């Protein structure tokens, strides 16, 4: 739980009697020691992911304290589990904007020492707790320090706020659907799509780095928001061409490519900073399918 000390120290304000602080502690313990098991069971059975596990066995709770949780499980379940924990905690707290969590996920081999996996997950969590939103704090939560930070997820060496996770997962589903082999063993779109995503993500990172350097040279407090650059026309051109080549044999896949292009171009481009994460996520899904013999 983010800012737990501030929640107990100032969250109740002038109403912070001993009984109320004790009640707050009890309800936090109730959520993590009780409701967490229900969340895990629901995520294990989610049919949208790979083969559902109606009898469990994909998620194991190693430690569950007052504000810390350590869970080991199938990698593709972990981002959804983390998001569900944060969402349910927010709902449990009557959608109080100041009650939220951050999470860090580490992907390791089956024979990797558990204590080292815990250290890797802790490192991802620290990056999530250090995450800063360029536009400042989320409305309604400015009473606590560093509220522009935290409430984030660290996954695959990338950090993003919870508010961006649904769009990223939707993009993963879209790209995965285009690259997943069908019954005939062929995918609607070649894996060159991943290369395009990687090139666009790299071009955006280069633009970000250049903006940061300009801000440092000028003494600006923060770099200007990037709204255009090589990455913009690159994704429009590459995805449009890929859609043209795909349309003759799969019109639906071509429209899906154009939909991806529209999402990347929409508004102030909220998906572009996370396109590298989308590509890596889908690449892991494809690799897992290949390792499983196509099952």
C-alpha positions in Angstrom: 0.0 0.0 0.0 1.4 3.4 -1.0 2.0 6.0 1.7 0.8 3.8 4.5 2.5 5.9 7.1 0.7 9.0 5.9 -2.6 7.1 5.8 -2.2 6.2 9.5 -0.6 9.5 10.5 -2.8 12.0 8.7 -5.5 10.0 6.8 -8.0 10.2 9.6 -7.2 13.8 10.4 -8.8 15.0 13.6 -10.8 11.8 13.9 -7.7 9.7 14.5 -8.7 8.1 17.8 -7.1 4.9 19.0 -10.2 2.9 18.1 -10.4 4.3 14.6 -6.7 3.7 13.9 -7.2 0.1 15.2 -10.2 -0.3 12.9 -8.2 0.9 9.9 -5.5 -1.6 10.7 -8.0 -4.4 11.0 -9.7 -3.6 7.7 -6.4 -3.5 5.9 -5.5 -6.9 7.4 -8.9 -8.2 6.5 -8.5 -7.2 2.8 -5.0 -8.7 2.4 -5.4 -11.8 4.5 -9.0 -12.6 3.4 -10.1 -11.0 0.2 -6.8 -11.6 -1.6 -7.5 -15.3 -1.8 -10.7 -14.6 -3.7 -8.9 -12.3 -6.1 -6.3 -14.9 -6.8 -8.9 -17.6 -7.4 -10.8 -15.3 -9.8 -7.6 -14.5 -11.8 -6.6 -18.2 -12.0 -9.9 -19.0 -13.6 -9.9 -16.1 -16.1 -10.8 -17.6 -19.5 -9.3 -14.6 -21.3 -5.8 -15.9 -20.5 -4.1 -19.1 -21.4 -5.7 -22.4 -20.3 -7.8 -21.6 -17.2 -7.1 -23.5 -14.0 -10.4 -24.2 -12.3 -8.7 -26.1 -9.5 -6.0 -23.5 -8.9 -2.3 -24.1 -8.8 -1.1 -21.0 -10.8 -0.7 -18.5 -8.0 0.9 -19.0 -4.6 0.8 -16.4 -1.8 4.2 -16.6 -0.1 3.7 -13.6 2.3 0.8 -11.3 3.0 1.3 -8.7 5.7 -0.4 -5.4 6.6 0.9 -3.6 3.5 3.2 -6.0 1.6 2.3 -9.0 -0.5 4.6 -11.5 -2.2 3.0 -13.9 -4.7 4.6 -16.4 -7.0 2.7 -17.6 -10.1 2.3 -17.9 -13.8 3.8 -14.8 -15.4 0.8 -14.1 -17.7 -1.5 -14.0 -14.6 0.6 -11.6 -12.6 -0.2 -8.2 -14.3 -4.0 -8.9 -14.1 -3.6 -10.0 -10.5 -1.7 -6.9 -9.6 -4.3 -4.7 -11.3 -7.2 -6.5 -9.6 -5.5 -6.1 -6.2 -5.2 -2.3 -6.7 -8.7 -1.9 -8.2 -10.3 -3.9 -5.4 -8.4 -2.1 -2.7 -9.6 1.2 -4.2 -13.2 -0.1 -4.2 -12.7 -1.5 -0.6 -11.7 2.0 0.5 -14.9 3.5 -0.9 -12.9 4.8 -3.9 -10.9 7.1 -1.8 -8.3 8.6 -4.2 -5.6 8.5 -1.5 -5.8 4.7 -1.0 -3.9 2.8 -3.6 -1.0 0.4 -4.2 2.0 -0.1 -6.4 3.4 -3.4 -7.7 6.6 -4.9 -9.1 6.7 -8.1 -11.2 9.9 -10.0 -12.0 10.0 -12.8 -14.6 12.4 -15.6 -13.7 13.2 -19.2 -14.7 11.6 -22.1 -12.8 14.9 -23.0 -11.2 15.7 -19.4 -10.2 16.3 -19.0 -6.4 13.2 -17.6 -4.7 15.0 -15.2 -2.5 16.6 -13.6 -5.6 13.2 -13.5 -7.4 11.9 -11.6 -4.3 14.9 -9.1 -4.7 14.1 -8.6 -8.4 10.4 -8.0 -7.6 11.4 -5.6 -4.9 13.6 -3.6 -7.4 10.7 -3.4 -9.8 8.4 -2.3 -7.0 10.8 0.5 -6.0 10.8 1.8 -9.6 7.0 1.7 -9.4 7.0 3.7 -6.2 9.4 6.2 -7.8 7.2 6.6 -10.9 6.3 10.2 -11.7 3.5 11.5 -13.8 4.5 14.3 -16.0 1.2 16.1 -15.6 1.3 16.0 -11.8 -0.8 14.3 -9.2 -4.2 12.6 -9.8 -7.1 14.9 -8.9 -8.3 14.5 -5.3 -5.1 13.1 -3.8 -2.8 16.0 -3.4 -2.9 16.1 0.4 -0.1 13.6 0.7 3.5 14.1 -0.4 4.8 12.7 -3.7 1.2 12.0 -4.8 2.3 12.5 -8.4 4.4 9.4 -7.9 3.5 5.8 -7.0 0.2 4.0 -7.8 2.1 2.2 -10.6 3.1 -1.1 -12.0 6.7 -2.3 -12.8 6.7 -5.0 -15.4 9.3 -6.2 -18.0 11.7 -3.3 -17.1 8.9 -0.8 -17.7 6.9 1.3 -15.3 3.4 2.7 -16.0 0.6 4.2 -13.9 -2.5 2.0 -13.2 -4.5 4.4 -15.3 -2.6 3.3 -18.4 -2.7 -0.4 -17.8 -6.1 -1.1 -19.4 -5.1 0.5 -22.6 -1.8 -1.4 -22.7 -3.6 -4.7 -22.0 -6.1 -4.0 -24.8 -3.2 -3.3 -27.2 -1.5 -6.5 -26.1 -4.7 -8.4 -26.9 -5.0 -6.7 -30.3 -1.4 -7.4 -31.4 -1.5 -10.9 -29.9 -4.6 -11.6 -31.9 -2.9 -10.5 -35.1 0.2 -12.6 -34.5 -1.3 -15.7 -32.9 -1.2 -18.7 -35.4 -4.6 -20.0 -36.4 -5.6 -23.6 -36.9 -3.7 -23.8 -40.1 -0.5 -22.7 -38.4 -0.4 -19.3 -40.0 -0.9 -15.9 -38.4 -2.9 -13.2 -40.1 0.0 -10.8 -39.9 3.7 -11.5 -40.1 5.9 -11.0 -37.0 7.4 -7.9 -38.7 4.6 -6.1 -36.8 6.7 -6.6 -33.6 9.7 -5.1 -35.4 7.6 -2.1 -36.3 6.4 -1.6 -32.8 10.0 -1.9 -31.5 11.2 0.7 -34.0 8.4 3.2 -33.1 9.1 2.7 -29.4 12.8 3.3 -29.9 12.2 6.4 -32.0 9.9 7.7 -29.2 12.5 7.0 -26.5 15.1 8.9 -28.6 12.7 11.9 -28.8 12.1 11.7 -25.0 15.9 11.7 -24.3 16.4 14.7 -26.6 13.5 16.6 -24.9 15.1 15.9 -21.5 18.5 17.1 -22.6 16.9 20.3 -24.0 15.1 20.9 -20.7 18.4 20.4 -18.8 20.2 22.9 -21.0 17.5 25.5 -20.7 17.0 25.0 -17.0 13.4 24.0 -17.4 11.8 22.1 -14.4 10.5 19.4 -16.8 10.7 18.6 -20.5 7.9 19.6 -22.8 5.4 16.9 -23.6 6.3 15.2 -26.9 3.4 15.4 -29.4 5.1 14.8 -32.7 8.3 13.4 -34.2 9.8 10.7 -36.3 7.9 8.0 -34.3 4.6 9.5 -35.3 5.0 9.3 -39.1 6.9 6.1 -38.8 4.0 4.2 -37.1 1.4 5.8 -39.5 3.4 4.8 -42.6 4.5 1.3 -41.5 1.1 0.2 -40.1 -0.8 1.6 -43.1 1.5 -0.3 -45.5 1.2 -3.5 -43.5 -2.6 -3.1 -43.6 -2.5 -2.7 -47.3 -0.5 -5.9 -47.8 -2.8 -7.8 -45.4 -6.2 -6.7 -46.8 -6.3 -9.0 -49.8 -6.2 -12.2 -47.7 -7.6 -10.9 -44.4 -9.7 -7.8 -44.3 -10.5 -8.1 -40.6 -6.8 -8.2 -39.7 -6.1 -5.2 -41.9 -8.8 -3.2 -40.1 -7.3 -4.3 -36.8 -3.9 -2.9 -37.9 -5.6 0.4 -38.8 -7.3 0.4 -35.4 -3.8 -0.1 -33.7 -2.6 2.9 -35.8 -5.5 5.0 -34.7 -4.9 4.1 -31.0 -1.3 5.1 -31.3 -2.2 8.4 -33.0 -5.2 9.3 -30.7 -5.2 12.5 -28.6 -1.9 13.1 -26.8 -0.6 9.6 -27.7 -1.0 7.9 -24.3 -0.2 4.5 -25.7 3.1 5.4 -27.5 5.3 5.5 -24.3 4.3 2.0 -23.6 4.6 0.5 -27.0 7.9 -1.2 -26.2 6.1 -3.0 -23.3 3.3 -4.1 -25.6 5.9 -5.6 -28.0 7.8 -7.5 -25.3 4.6 -8.8 -23.7 3.3 -10.2 -27.0 6.8 -11.6 -27.8 6.7 -13.6 -24.6 3.2 -14.9 -25.3 4.4 -16.0 -28.8 7.5 -17.6 -27.3 5.4 -19.5 -24.7 3.1 -20.8 -27.4 6.1 -22.0 -29.4 7.6 -23.7 -26.3 4.3 -25.4 -25.6 4.2 -26.9 -29.1 1.4 -24.6 -30.2 -1.0 -25.5 -27.4 
